[in-house]
Amino acid sequence: MGDLHPEHAQLQADRIYLGWQYALLHPDPGPPPKRPAREDLAEPEIDPDWVVRERLQEHLLNRPVRIFRMFMAVLAAGILVLGLSGLMDWSFVLIGLVATGGVAGICTYAIRQGNRAVSFRVEERHARARRERERREREVVAAQEEHAARYREWAEKKSTFDKQLTWYAVAVPDEIDRVDVAGGTLPGWSALVTLIGATRLYSGGHLTVLDLSEGAIAKDLIALARRGGDDPLVWVLPVDLPRLDLGATLPPEAFADVLAHVVSVSEETSRDVGFDNAILERVLEVLGENATINQVTAALRALAQVGDPRDDMRYGLLTATQLERIGTLFGRGVADRVVIERAWALESQLRKLETLGSEAVRLPPARLRVVSMDRQAGVFGNRVLGTYVATALTHILRQSPASARPWYHTIIVAGADKLRGDVLDRLMDACETSQTGLVLTYRSLTPTVRERLGRGHAAVAFMRLGNAEDARVASEHVGTEHRLELAQLTETFSSAVSGAGGFYTSTVGEGRSDPEEKSEGDLKEDITESTQWGRSATNATTNMAEGVLQRSREFLVEPYQLQQLPTTSVIVTHATADGRQVRLADANPAILTFPKTTLGDFEEVRRAALAAPEQAGQRPAAGSEPASEPASEPAAAAGSQSGPESGPEDAPPPNLGPPPPRLDWRKTR
C-alpha cells in the first residue's frame, strides 16, 4: 500500500492494535491564579474633627494655668502701681515683680509644652498613616510578584497540558497467539475489525475475515483497503459458493474430516464425528482424487438407497463401477441400517454444499479476503457454511509451514460462538503452530466460550455485555478492583455512529472489475475519507469544544458498568512479565486521525518522560510530572504538537495590568 504518512510512520508490524487509551501524562493545572486585590494606596487624611478635639482637650487642660498666669500678671501690675505711687518700697516691688513674673513664665512654658504635645501627636498620626501606606504598598508589590511567578508557572503547566498527547495506542505484542473478544455490538465489532484490519494491512500483512455475524461489519475495512491500493476478495455465501474453491485441493482424508465436522454442526456432541468420518473416507476412496461435493452427495444417496442412482449416472456424477463398489462397501444386511441412516443424514446436510467450487475461477491474489454469510439465507445453512470455511481453513493452516513473522497472516472470526467447541479448538491449534494471528469475537459467553476464553497465551478483550450473567463473569475475570478512565468523546461517538449495517457486495462474480490505480496509501487520510467512523469524527470534532473533548470519568469494573459500556469501548487484559495488565481502550479507528494521538504505549511514553530529566542531569520535582514532552519515537509518531510561539519572557501576564478605579459606594456625590 505504499509508504505511510510521516506522522504514522511508527506503525509497528509486531504489535496488534486494539484501540486507544485516553490518558493525561500531565494533570490539568486548573484555572489561572486569581489576581490579588489592589487597594487604594492614597495617603489617608487625618480626621480634622480629631485634631479639633485634641486641641480643645488641651485648651481645657491649660485653662487653670492660663487663669493663674493672668492672676500673676494682674498681681505684678498692682505691685508696680504701688511702687510707682510710693506706697511700697522698691526693694519689695522688685521682689514681687520677680516672683510674679517667674510664676507667669512657668505657666507660659507649661502652656507651650501642651501645645507642642498636641502638634507632636498630630504629626505622629500623619507619620503612622504614611508608614501604614508604605507597608500596604510593599505587601501589594510582594503579592503581585508572587502572583506573577505563580501565573508564569501556571502558564507553563497549561501550555504543557494543552500540547500533550491524550490518546495512546493499546497494543499487545506479537507473542500473544490469540485475541478473544467477548461481548459487543455490531457497531463495536465494526470499529474493532476496521482498526485491527487497517493496522495489519498497512503494516504489510494479510488478513482473512470470516464474518458469521450477518451484520456486514467489515464494510468499512473493505472500503479502506480499496482506497489504500488493494483489491479485496469478498465472497457472500451461499450465492458465491460455486466460485469458492476453499478446500478443493485437500487430500481425501482431510476432505472427509472437513465434511464430517460440517455435518456435526447440528449434533449436540461430537460422538458421531468419527463414524461419519469413516463413512466419508470410504466413499472418497471409491470416488478417487479431486472428488466434488455433488459427487459425494450422489454417492451418499446411493449408499442410503435414496432416489434413482441412474439420474446421477446420467449427469456424470457416478459411474457404473463406482455405483457397484458403493453398494458393497458395508454389505447388504439388516445391521447396516445404521450406515444407511447416517448416509441419509450426511447427504441431507452436505447437499447445502453441492455447488461448492462448481464455477471456480482463478482470482488474482489479494491481501484482504472476506467470507461472509448472507443474512437472507437460512440460519442452519449459514452455520453449515461457516463450519465448512473454518474447518477448511484449519486444514490449510495445518499443511502450511510456520510463518517467520507472527501475525503476518491474521484471521478474524466474527461470531465465533456459532461454531462448535472442537472446531474452535482445532482452529486455535492450527493458528498457533503456523504462527497465524487469530481474533475471535463472541456475542455471548456460553459455556463453550467460557471454557476457552483466554486459554493459552491469549489476550482477552471485553466489550459491552448486555446480559447480566455475562457481565458478572467478565467482571470476575478482570477484577472489580480496577479503576478505569472513560473519555466523554468515547460516549459521544458511540451514540452518534452506527458503524455497521447494509450488505456486502461480492467481488468474485462475473462483474468483478479491474482494480483502480491508487496513490500511495495514507492511513490517516484513508480512514477519514473512506470510513463512516472517520467522516463522523470530522463532523463531531468541529462541533465540540476542546474542553468537552478532554472530559472524562472513572468507573470500577463492575457488572452494571460493563452493561453500560459505550459500543466502541474495549477492556483489554493480558499477562505480562510484571503481572496481568488491564486497560480501557476505544476501538474507534478515527481516533488515529486526531492530532494528539500517538502509536506509542502510555507506559512507554511515561517512562521516557521520567527518564528525560535524569539524562539531562536534572531531577524532577517531587510530586510533579515532568513538563517536557517525551523525546521518544512513539511520541514522535503523533506529529508536531507544538502550539503558538510564546511571547517575550519579560512581558507581564495578561491579568497583571493596572487595576480598575476603586468603586467606593460610601462616597456621596
Buried (B, 14 or more C-beta within 10 A) or exposed (E): BEEBBEBBEBBBBEBBBBBBBBBBBBEEBEEBBEBBEBEEEEEBEBEEEEBEEBBEEBBEBBEEBBEBBEBBBEBBEEBBEBBEEEEBEEEEBEEBBEBBEEBBEBBBEBBEEBEEEBBEBBEEBBEEBEEEBEEBEEEBEEBBEEBBEBBEEBBEBBBBBBBBBBBBBBBBBBEBBBBBBBBBBBBBBBBBBBBBBBBBBBBEBBBBBBBBBBBBBBBBBBBBBBBBBBBBBBBBBBBBBBBBBBBBEBEBBBBBBBBBBBBBBBEEEBEBBEEBBBBBBBBBBBBEEEBBBBBBBBBBBBBBEBEEBEEBBEEEBBEEEBBEBBBEBBEEEEEBEEBBEBBBBBBBBBBBBBBBBEBBEEBEEBBBBBBBBBBEBEEEBBBBBBBBBBBBBBBBBBEBEEBEEBBBBBBBBBBBBBBBBBBBBBBBBBBBEBBBBBBBBBBEBEEBBBEBBBEEEBBBBBBBBBBEEBBBBBBEBBEEEBEBBBBBBBBBBBEEBEBBEEBBEBBBBEEBEEBEEBEEBBBBBBBBBBBBBBBBBEEBBEEEEEEEBBEBEEBEBBBEBBBBBBBBBBBBBBBEEEEEBBBBBBBBBBBBBBEBBBBBBBBBBBEBBBBBBEEEEEEBEEEEBBBBBBEBBBBBBBBEBEEEEEEEEEEEBEEBEEEEEEEEEEEEE
